[in-house]
Amino acid sequence: MGETNRLLLMGNEAVARAAVDAGVILGSGYPGTPATEILEEFARLGGKAQWAPNEKVALEVGIGVAYAGARMLVAMKHVGVNVAADPLFTAAYTGVTGALVLVSADDPDMHSSQNEQDNRNYSRAAGIPTLEPADAQESYDMFLKAVEISERWGTPVMLRMTTRVCHSKGLVQQNGKIASPQKPHFVHDIPARLMVPGYARPAHRKLRKKLVEIKDWNEASGPNQVFEGSSDLGIITSSVSYLHAREAAPDASICKIGMCYPFPDNFVRNFAKKVKRCVVIEEGDPYLVEYCRYSGIAVEGKDEMYRHGELNVGRVQRILAGDTSTEPVYPPGNPPKLCSDCPHRTISGIMADQQLIVAGDIGCYTLGGLPPLEAMDSCVCMGASIGVGLGLRHALPPEEAKKVVSVIGDSTFVHAGITGLVDMAYNPPPTGHVVIIVDNGTTAMTGLQEHPGTGRTLTHKATRKLSFENLAKAIGLDKVHVIDPVANKEEFDKLLKESLESEELVLIIARRLCSLGAPKLEAYERATGRQGSA
Ligand SMILES: Cc1ncc(C[n+]2csc(CCOP(=O)(O)OP(=O)(O)O)c2C)c(N)n1
């Protein structure tokens, strides 16, 4: 870590470097584009990083680390924060002793996501201070700033990134100027951390007081900047929109918000007073614009059409010109498709032939829902296949209900499918139900990450392996089949038909390694020195 050390890094890599420089003792999270590289890079740099079964567990581990007085990085994609929202809201009340930085990687335009939620709304809803870096350098700097804020005020802090910031490269100077971490030690403070109503009521009051103090700090010394330009046009902006705005209106005065919550309204008001026309340029929801208006600052916002998708220089120019004409449509890229020898392809083909009603889930296998196979009827969020399938079974007339099958990937099953299976055993629909775990031995969609079912850690070292078949038996299911759907295609076809006809609760584990990842996965497994194949 030298003063003159400048590296060309992606935003995600810059966060990982900052975490190392800050002495973060653990990084946890669950894979999800555009966040995945953060923990992988942190591990590559020598940090201790681990994949949690899901984002909720990752954040809970983070809370524990920060209760112990240490520094923690938790990284996830934007929808992961939905999964982690329960501990997040209450961790804001309990506060932390060390540092807890939650990186939320949002995905405007849904390059690889099922929605484009704007997680700045979580900052406000949960009361979590939030920083918004615009590029790789700021990703580095603001991670360190987040650690400082977290420790100074004893609060979790969110670093809200977006796909462009996560994946764009820029030169990063590693300043690394941050106080050394404390030595982990547990100090009992039951009223602060035991959130029963009697302690939670004062904890909420304490949080609101803390947020007022943080707001005052943000007004006076937060990472917000004014770039003086023409007084005819002022732009209030944040994140990567700042870069687009500079290019779209090089003469404008710019107020760049680095810490969007608690909102520094006085800082913004002082800026707005000095310009004739003031426009808010932001991607996603009208977050800054609403804060401005709520604070009595007269600003123009963007038309609703610009709430969708990412901004770019051209779109910012259009917003500034008040142009709401139809936007040019760019030719679509090649849609993603299943690899030619992907085992999911065989399974989707069989389900299409059997004309099933398929409650699906998220992973490579979701692509089986696109033409020509069209063998998936729904995909809501991770783990939803089982609950949605059960709901369909409960409501549909028996002959139709018997056609319903739930399909879920192995990583997704561990993440959020286990409780669905528990519900199936606990509240069985009248016609039974069939769940297929399409177990390709990896988290393929996000780039072949490990999970508890692979029995290997984030760095591919041997660890305990979760057995889906034993788990299903413990849940109370006795019809559990394990089958290779490619080597035994006809048997799989027959098993599926018979299971649906049987009106029983059946779990089929369709196990066959991801064809694209097989050489790597087999090598990882061989390196563990364990018997048997991956
Ligand atoms: C809450 C949440 N976290 C993470 C993701 C990103 N993500 C999409 S699918 C998936 C897992 C895919 O793995 P698996 O279920 O094993 O299916 P495969 O792609 O291997 O077929 C992940 C991590 C997400 N969409 N939602």
The ligand as a Tripos MOL2 file, in Angstrom:
@<TRIPOS>MOLECULE
LIG
   26    27     1     0     0
SMALL
NO_CHARGES

@<TRIPOS>ATOM
      1 C1        -31.7400  -12.5410   -3.6660 C.3       1 LIG1
      2 C2        -30.8930  -12.8750   -4.8430 C.ar      1 LIG1
      3 N1        -29.5970  -13.1360   -4.6570 N.ar      1 LIG1
      4 C3        -28.8060  -13.4470   -5.7100 C.ar      1 LIG1
      5 C4        -29.3200  -13.4820   -6.9710 C.ar      1 LIG1
      6 C5        -28.4070  -13.7800   -8.1590 C.3       1 LIG1
      7 N2        -28.6330  -15.1260   -8.6490 N.ar      1 LIG1
      8 C6        -29.4830  -15.3880   -9.6240 C.ar      1 LIG1
      9 S1        -29.6500  -16.9850   -9.8840 S.2       1 LIG1
     10 C7        -28.5520  -17.4140   -8.7570 C.ar      1 LIG1
     11 C8        -28.1920  -18.8270   -8.4230 C.3       1 LIG1
     12 C9        -28.1050  -19.7190   -9.5660 C.3       1 LIG1
     13 O1        -27.5630  -20.9390   -9.1670 O.3       1 LIG1
     14 P1        -28.3790  -22.2650   -9.2020 P.3       1 LIG1
     15 O2        -29.6510  -22.1310   -8.4730 O.co2     1 LIG1
     16 O3        -27.4860  -23.3390   -8.7220 O.co2     1 LIG1
     17 O4        -28.7310  -22.4510  -10.7360 O.3       1 LIG1
     18 P2        -27.7270  -22.5400  -12.0050 P.3       1 LIG1
     19 O5        -27.4930  -21.1720  -12.5070 O.co2     1 LIG1
     20 O6        -26.4860  -23.2320  -11.5480 O.co2     1 LIG1
     21 O7        -28.4660  -23.3440  -12.9970 O.co2     1 LIG1
     22 C10       -28.0650  -16.2720   -8.1730 C.ar      1 LIG1
     23 C11       -27.0450  -16.3070   -7.1590 C.3       1 LIG1
     24 C12       -30.6850  -13.1640   -7.1240 C.ar      1 LIG1
     25 N3        -31.2720  -13.1370   -8.3150 N.pl3     1 LIG1
     26 N4        -31.4390  -12.8850   -6.0520 N.ar      1 LIG1
@<TRIPOS>BOND
     1     1     2 1
     2     2     3 ar
     3     2    26 ar
     4     3     4 ar
     5     4     5 ar
     6     5     6 1
     7     5    24 ar
     8     6     7 1
     9     7     8 ar
    10     7    22 ar
    11     8     9 ar
    12     9    10 ar
    13    10    11 1
    14    10    22 ar
    15    11    12 1
    16    12    13 1
    17    13    14 1
    18    14    15 2
    19    14    16 1
    20    14    17 1
    21    17    18 1
    22    18    19 2
    23    18    20 1
    24    18    21 1
    25    22    23 1
    26    24    25 1
    27    24    26 ar
@<TRIPOS>SUBSTRUCTURE
     1 LIG1         1 GROUP 0 **** ****
